[in-house]
Amino acid sequence: MECNQARQLMSAYLDQELDAGPALGMGEHLASCEACRTALTHAEELSASVKQYATYHTAPAKLRARIVADLAHQRPSRFRTWSWAWINLGLSGVSTAAFAVTLVLYLNQPSATQIFNDEVLASHFRSLAPGHLLDVVSSDHHTVKPWYAGKLDFSPPVVDLTAQGYPLLGGRLDYLAGRQVAAMAYQHGKHIVNLYVYPDSTDTTATSKTPVTLTTGSSRGYQLMHWSVAGVHYVAVSDMNSTEMTQFANHIKASLE
């Protein structure tokens, strides 16, 4: 199951209206997709807020009197028998419908993680066009790392994983989340892996080399991984399977220890 399909089924999943098959598929997808888990959490919070705070509202007495008087004046034979409860019911129905529309719009909004993942995928797709993958072509990290000097406001770690089966192809400059980043390309069989490296704005003073918040996910058939080490954020994307991507991430992390 992909994220788009999961978002379409999320409301029914939240209300426990799915059959066993789709419900099982949603459960499996949510177990592996942080973005959809976050969206589900937001939906649950919104649903709880609606249940707690979406109370029925009674119109002021003056408004009631004016409406009843107007109705009686215009159609006395028909509307004098109307109960004010029906008017309140209509108002509450409009209120409920408004909350329902708000909930649908909220659930259809992509999360910040999904927006970022889409940006990473777009960059990855652009890089696969002829002539766009590399600005500096070299499998030697001693060549690639100095190439970034003066082009970025930080010095990115560059690792060659030829011995592990993921040879470095070279590097380029790219843009993610509104800033310039270092992008390094690796190859595994017929697969290209893009590794984006930039300072972690949420942890710029970190010195520990222990990986922080390794996050895995998939989108449109591609695997994505995010993690931070010593104040530097890493994002890897490829069409490799999840096992190969995990191995790649582990090799990168081990080389930085």
C-alpha positions as CSV (number, residue, x, y, z in Angstrom):
1,M,0.0,0.0,0.0
2,E,1.3,3.5,-0.9
3,C,0.9,6.7,1.0
4,N,-1.8,8.2,-1.3
5,Q,-4.0,5.1,-0.9
6,A,-3.4,5.1,2.8
7,R,-4.5,8.7,3.1
8,Q,-7.7,7.9,1.3
9,L,-8.5,5.1,3.7
10,M,-7.3,6.8,6.8
11,S,-10.7,8.3,7.8
12,A,-12.4,4.9,7.5
13,Y,-9.6,3.2,9.3
14,L,-9.9,5.7,12.1
15,D,-13.6,5.0,12.4
16,Q,-13.0,1.2,12.2
17,E,-15.1,1.0,9.0
18,L,-12.6,-1.0,6.9
19,D,-12.9,-4.6,6.0
20,A,-10.3,-7.1,7.3
21,G,-8.1,-7.0,4.2
22,P,-7.8,-3.2,3.8
23,A,-7.4,-2.8,7.6
24,L,-4.6,-5.3,7.6
25,G,-2.9,-3.4,4.7
26,M,-3.3,-0.1,6.6
27,G,-1.8,-1.6,9.7
28,E,1.2,-3.0,7.8
29,H,1.7,0.4,6.0
30,L,1.5,2.4,9.2
31,A,4.1,0.1,10.8
32,S,6.7,1.2,8.2
33,C,5.6,4.8,7.3
34,E,6.3,7.5,9.9
35,A,4.6,10.2,7.7
36,C,1.3,8.3,7.7
37,R,1.6,7.4,11.4
38,T,2.0,11.1,12.1
39,A,-1.0,11.9,9.9
40,L,-3.1,9.3,11.8
41,T,-2.0,10.8,15.1
42,H,-3.1,14.3,14.0
43,A,-6.4,12.9,12.8
44,E,-7.0,11.1,16.1
45,E,-6.3,14.3,18.0
46,L,-8.6,16.3,15.7
47,S,-11.4,13.7,16.1
48,A,-11.0,13.8,19.9
49,S,-11.1,17.6,19.9
50,V,-14.3,17.6,17.7
51,K,-16.0,15.2,20.1
52,Q,-15.0,17.2,23.1
53,Y,-15.6,20.7,21.9
54,A,-18.1,20.5,19.1
55,T,-21.2,21.2,21.3
56,Y,-24.6,22.2,20.1
57,H,-25.3,25.9,20.1
58,T,-28.7,27.4,21.1
59,A,-29.6,30.6,19.3
60,P,-30.2,33.8,21.4
61,A,-33.8,34.4,22.5
62,K,-34.0,37.6,20.5
63,L,-32.9,35.8,17.3
64,R,-35.5,33.0,18.0
65,A,-38.3,35.5,18.4
66,R,-37.3,37.4,15.3
67,I,-37.2,34.3,13.1
68,V,-40.5,33.0,14.5
69,A,-42.1,36.4,13.9
70,D,-40.8,36.6,10.4
71,L,-42.0,33.1,9.5
72,A,-45.4,33.7,11.1
73,H,-45.8,37.0,9.2
74,Q,-44.8,35.5,5.8
75,R,-46.6,32.1,6.0
76,P,-48.8,32.0,9.1
77,S,-50.7,28.9,8.2
78,R,-47.7,26.8,7.7
79,F,-44.9,28.0,10.0
80,R,-46.7,28.7,13.3
81,T,-46.7,25.0,14.0
82,W,-42.9,24.8,13.6
83,S,-41.1,23.7,16.8
84,W,-38.0,25.7,17.8
85,A,-36.3,22.3,18.2
86,W,-36.4,21.8,14.5
87,I,-34.6,25.2,14.0
88,N,-32.0,24.2,16.6
89,L,-31.6,20.8,14.8
90,G,-31.0,22.6,11.5
91,L,-28.4,24.8,13.1
92,S,-26.6,21.9,14.8
93,G,-26.7,20.0,11.4
94,V,-24.9,22.9,9.7
95,S,-22.4,23.0,12.5
96,T,-21.7,19.3,12.3
97,A,-21.4,19.5,8.5
98,A,-18.8,22.3,8.9
99,F,-16.8,20.2,11.3
100,A,-16.9,17.3,8.9
101,V,-15.7,19.4,6.0
102,T,-12.9,20.8,8.2
103,L,-11.9,17.2,9.1
104,V,-11.8,16.0,5.5
105,L,-9.7,19.0,4.5
106,Y,-7.3,18.5,7.4
107,L,-6.8,14.8,6.6
108,N,-6.1,15.6,3.0
109,Q,-3.3,18.0,3.9
110,P,0.2,16.4,3.5
111,S,2.3,16.3,6.6
112,A,5.6,18.2,6.8
113,T,7.5,14.9,6.5
114,Q,5.6,14.0,3.4
115,I,6.3,17.4,1.8
116,F,10.0,17.0,2.6
117,N,10.1,13.4,1.2
118,D,8.4,14.6,-2.0
119,E,11.1,17.3,-2.3
120,V,13.8,14.6,-1.8
121,L,12.2,12.4,-4.5
122,A,12.0,15.3,-6.9
123,S,15.7,16.0,-6.4
124,H,16.5,12.3,-6.9
125,F,14.5,12.2,-10.1
126,R,16.2,15.3,-11.5
127,S,19.6,13.8,-10.7
128,L,18.9,10.8,-12.8
129,A,18.5,12.9,-16.0
130,P,21.6,12.8,-18.2
131,G,24.4,15.1,-17.0
132,H,22.7,16.0,-13.7
133,L,24.0,13.4,-11.3
134,L,27.5,14.7,-10.7
135,D,29.4,18.0,-10.6
136,V,32.6,16.2,-9.6
137,V,33.2,12.7,-10.8
138,S,35.5,10.6,-8.6
139,S,35.4,7.5,-6.4
140,D,38.2,9.1,-4.2
141,H,36.8,10.8,-1.1
142,H,40.0,12.8,-1.0
143,T,39.0,14.4,-4.3
144,V,35.3,14.9,-3.6
145,K,35.6,16.4,-0.1
146,P,38.0,19.2,-1.1
147,W,35.7,20.0,-4.1
148,Y,33.0,21.2,-1.7
149,A,35.4,23.7,0.0
150,G,34.3,27.2,-0.6
151,K,31.0,26.1,-2.1
152,L,29.2,25.3,1.1
153,D,29.0,26.9,4.6
154,F,30.0,23.6,6.2
155,S,32.4,20.7,5.4
156,P,30.4,17.5,4.6
157,P,31.8,14.1,5.5
158,V,32.5,12.1,2.4
159,V,32.8,8.3,2.6
160,D,33.8,5.7,0.0
161,L,32.0,2.4,0.4
162,T,33.6,0.5,-2.5
163,A,34.7,-2.3,-0.2
164,Q,31.2,-2.7,1.1
165,G,29.6,-2.9,-2.4
166,Y,28.5,0.8,-2.6
167,P,31.2,2.6,-4.6
168,L,31.2,6.4,-4.5
169,L,30.6,7.9,-7.9
170,G,31.1,11.6,-7.0
171,G,29.3,14.6,-5.7
172,R,27.3,17.7,-6.6
173,L,25.5,20.7,-5.0
174,D,21.8,20.5,-4.5
175,Y,19.0,22.2,-2.6
176,L,16.6,20.8,0.0
177,A,14.3,22.6,2.5
178,G,15.4,26.0,1.2
179,R,19.1,25.5,1.7
180,Q,22.2,24.3,-0.3
181,V,23.3,20.8,0.6
182,A,26.0,18.4,-0.4
183,A,24.7,15.5,-2.5
184,M,26.8,12.4,-3.0
185,A,25.9,9.6,-5.5
186,Y,26.7,5.9,-4.8
187,Q,26.0,2.8,-6.9
188,H,24.9,-0.7,-5.9
189,G,24.4,-3.0,-8.8
190,K,22.1,-1.1,-11.2
191,H,20.8,1.1,-8.4
192,I,21.8,4.8,-7.7
193,V,21.7,6.0,-4.2
194,N,21.6,9.8,-3.4
195,L,22.9,10.8,0.0
196,Y,22.2,14.4,1.0
197,V,24.2,15.9,3.8
198,Y,23.7,19.2,5.6
199,P,23.8,20.6,9.2
200,D,21.0,19.6,11.4
201,S,19.3,22.9,12.3
202,T,17.6,21.2,15.3
203,D,20.9,20.0,16.9
204,T,23.7,22.2,15.7
205,T,25.8,21.9,18.9
206,A,25.7,18.1,19.0
207,T,29.0,16.3,19.3
208,S,27.9,12.7,19.9
209,K,28.5,10.3,17.1
210,T,25.6,8.1,18.1
211,P,22.9,8.2,15.3
212,V,19.8,10.1,16.3
213,T,16.3,9.2,15.1
214,L,17.0,6.9,12.2
215,T,13.7,7.1,10.3
216,T,12.8,4.8,7.4
217,G,10.0,5.1,5.0
218,S,8.9,4.6,1.4
219,S,7.2,6.7,-1.2
220,R,6.2,5.9,-4.8
221,G,8.3,2.7,-4.6
222,Y,11.4,4.4,-3.4
223,Q,13.1,3.9,0.0
224,L,14.1,6.9,2.1
225,M,16.1,7.1,5.3
226,H,16.8,10.0,7.6
227,W,19.2,10.2,10.5
228,S,21.5,12.7,12.3
229,V,25.0,12.3,13.7
230,A,27.1,14.9,15.5
231,G,24.9,17.8,14.4
232,V,24.9,16.7,10.7
233,H,21.7,15.4,9.0
234,Y,21.7,12.6,6.4
235,V,19.0,11.7,3.9
236,A,19.4,8.7,1.6
237,V,17.0,7.8,-1.2
238,S,17.1,5.0,-3.8
239,D,14.9,2.4,-5.5
240,M,16.8,-0.4,-3.7
241,N,14.9,-2.6,-1.3
242,S,14.6,-1.8,2.4
243,T,17.3,-4.3,3.3
244,E,19.9,-2.9,1.0
245,M,19.0,0.7,2.1
246,T,19.5,-0.3,5.7
247,Q,22.8,-1.9,4.9
248,F,23.9,1.3,3.1
249,A,22.9,3.5,6.0
250,N,24.7,1.3,8.5
251,H,27.9,1.4,6.4
252,I,27.7,5.2,6.3
253,K,27.1,5.4,10.1
254,A,29.9,2.9,10.8
255,S,32.4,4.8,8.7
256,L,31.8,8.0,10.8
257,E,32.4,6.4,14.1
